C-alpha cells in the first residue's frame, strides 16, 4: 500500500495531478478537502443523532452538499427555477429543503418483499415518487431529513441500503437482470456481485476515491459494460472455460471514452480480488487535482492498457493475470422486454414503464402481481425497465395483464421500449431542461403517428433524453441522443431544447453518436424532429441495416 507521507518523485511528467501514489496527498480542490477533513461515511452518525432532530437548518453545508451523497442523498432542485438560471445561481439558491434519495440495488436484484417495502416507503415518505434509474437503482424524491433514519431502518430490515449509492466511491454494481436464468449467458456473475458488495461497500479503505467508480459484471452483454470504470464481461476461455474478460476506463459525461480490454481472463472466484486491485489503482494513482479529470478513464487513456495491467499485476495483485479472448458482441442488443423462457423451463416477463417513471403504488402492485403469479423475484434493468422472474407458463398471461393495468407493458411499442430519460429539471439541480414528461409526450406521439412504421422496426430505435451534458441517460450511446441545453428558435427566442447526437450505440455498434454542427432542436420541435428522422431511416435503410449503420453513411 502507498505510504501517505511518501515524497513526490522528481521529474514525473504528470506532476501536480494529485496522485496519492506519487506523494501528492495535499487536497487540491474543495471536494478533496471535504473528504480529508472527515471520512464521508461518518456523516450517517450525524444524520441520525443531529440533523434528523434539528431539521434542514441544522445541517452543516459541507455535509449537505458533499458527504450526504455517500448515503444516496442530494438536495433536490427548488421548484420553478428555469434551466437558463442553472449555471448562474449559487448552489444554495438551487437547493430545495427536500432530498432525492437513491437506494442501491446491486445487480438490480430484488425479492417481492423488498419491492413492496420500497413501494411502501415511497407512499409514506416520498409523496409516492419512485424512478427506476438506468443504473438499476430506485430513486425517491421529496424526502425530509427527519425521516431518513426511519427509512434506513425499513430498508435495512429487508437487506437494502443507500450506502455509497452516490459520492466518490464504488457505486451500485450493475449485473444482468437475468443472471442465472438466461439460456444465453456465458456465466452467472451474481456470486461476484454479492461478494464485492459484502466485502467492500461501506469500507473506509475505498470510500475516498478521486471520483465515482462504476462497476458492471455480467455473463451476458446487457449492462453497457463499455461505459464503466471497470467491467467483467462473460467469455469462454478455450482452456479454462467460462469466466470474465476485464475492461477498464469507460465513461460518458462531457469527455466520453469507451472502456478498454486489458486482454485478461478472470475466473469467477477471483473477480472480487481483481476488482479490489483495479479500484486500488484508481484510489492511489487517480487524478485528484482537477475534478473534471478525476475519473479512471483519464488515467487509462494516459497510461495505456499495457501499463495499467502491469501496475495492477505487479503492485496490487502480486501475480500475472491470464491472457484471454475477447467476447463477441450479440447480434441484437438485450433489453429483457417481453416473455422469455428461462433455463429451468419457467418464464421471465420484462415490462416497460416510460423512461423509468413508476411510483410507490405501482411497485406495491407489481410485488402483489408477481406473487400471485408464483414469483418471488424482481429485477430492475439498465434500460429503466422491470422484469418478473420464475413465472410458470400458465401464469404468464395473467401476470402480463396485471402489469398492464399499472402501466407496465410486456409487449410495448418500440418507443416505450427504447426511450430513456434522466431526472431532468423537475428535481435535478444541474438540469437545463425537462426530461421525464417530455419523454412521456414523445412516446405517446410516436405511438400514434408511427403505428405503421413501428412494424418495420425489427430492432427499436433508442432515444435517450438528457437534461444537461452530464449524460446520466447515456446521450452518446443512443441511436438518437438528446442533450439538454438552451437553444434559439427561428424567431430568435431562447428556450429549452436539445443538441442531437445521431447513431451512437453499444455492442455491435459500439461508438459515440455524431454531433452535427448546428444540429439542435427546440423542445417544441422535438416530436416532429424524431418522427422525421425515423421515417427517413425506415425509408432509406437497406435490408437489416441498423440505425447506427444508416446514420454513419
Ligand atoms: Fe441531472 Fe444532467 Fe444527470 Fe440529467 S444528465 S440527471 S440533468 S446531471
Boltz pocket constraint, residues with backbone or C-beta under 6 A from the ligand:
constraints:
  - pocket:
      binder: B
      contacts: [[A, 422], [A, 423], [A, 424], [A, 425], [A, 428], [A, 429], [A, 430], [A, 431], [A, 432], [A, 433], [A, 466], [A, 467], [A, 468], [A, 469], [A, 470], [A, 471], [A, 472], [A, 473]]
      max_distance: 6.0
